[in-house]
């Protein structure tokens, strides 16, 4: 119950602009296209 209340209070503070939400970092997903475009090393 305490964790849920803490989460709700944090979300309320973010909505009111009192604190800034952490930014998400992009995650690279390897694809076959990037592997094919690179020259192969010997």
Steps between C-alpha positions, in 0.01 A plus 500: 500500500784738587674436166180569309441825690860604435454432127177701485661793681801490265272498194303793641819699558611430141158605366515825697852570375661491844751237388618388158442143390815306402567485128488167323817383325468348152593134470668391178357190338745319273362427155627296209512810282770669711709182497476467122600860433829473689806370320620172639828490688760233443 
